[in-house]
Amino acid sequence: MPLAKDTKKKVITDYRRSQEDTGSAEVQIALLTERINGLEEHFKANKVDHHSRYGLIKMVSRRKKLLTYLKTNEPARYKEVITRLNLRK
């Protein structure tokens, strides 16, 4: 399920690195985290929705790849992102 426009815009403005930034790793990780957290409620109501669970696994994998990229190339940005998003690491 896609994010609402206002939610997406708020996340982008909170995590962007410059005024025109919409696709940096931090923004992408924040958007994926928002979508992943939104699916929690869906799975509480629909326990047997395996198709959406597959999509959730893909999103978690994509977020993990972006976090690995940040960890290897920009450790300071990596630490900032995981603390701001309260991710376990």
N, C-alpha and C positions, 0 to 999 in steps of 0.2 A: 504494500500500500504506500503510495507516494506521500511525502510530507505536504502539509498545507503551505500555501505561498508565504503567508506571514511567518510561520514557524521557520521555514527554510531561510527566509530573508534575515530573521533574527539570529539564527545560528551562523550564517555567513558573516554578518556584521560583528558578531562576538569573536570569531576566530580568524578573521582575515589578517594578513600581514601588512597590506597597504590598502589604499582607497579603492583601487580597481581589482583587487585580488578576489577571485571567486573559485579558484581551483587548486590552491596550494594543498599540500599533504594534510596540514592541520584542518583546513576546511572540510576536506573529503572525509577525514577520520571523524570529525564532529558530526557531519551529516549522517554517516553510516551508524554512528553510535545512537543518534536520535531515532533513526529508523529501527534499529535493533531493540531499543528500549520500548518503542511503541508496539512492537510485536509481542511483548510480554503479556499485555492485556488480552491480545487476540488468542494466545495459546492457553491462557487460563480458561477462556470460554470454550475454545475448540481444541480439545486435547488430541483428537485424532486427525488433525489437518496436517498430513505428512507433506503435501505439496508446498505449503507455506514454510514448513520446517526446512525443506531443502533450500528454499530461497534464503532463509535465515542463516543456514550454514555457509552459503556462498557469500553473504554479506560479512559474516564474521571472518571468513578467510580473506576477503579483500581488505578488511580493516587490519588484519594481522600482517599482511604483506606491506601495507603502507606504514605501519608502525615499525616493522623491521627495516624498511628503507630509512625512516627517520633515525632509528637507533644507530645504524651504521654510518650515516652521513652527517647527521646533525644531532649529537647526543643531548645538547642543551634544549633544543626544541622538543625532542622526544620526551624528556623529563617534564617539561612544562605542559605538554599536551596530556600526558597520563595523569598528572596531578589535577589539572583543570577538569578533566572528564571523569575523575574517580575510577580509573581503570586499574585492575589488579596487575601489578608487575613488580 
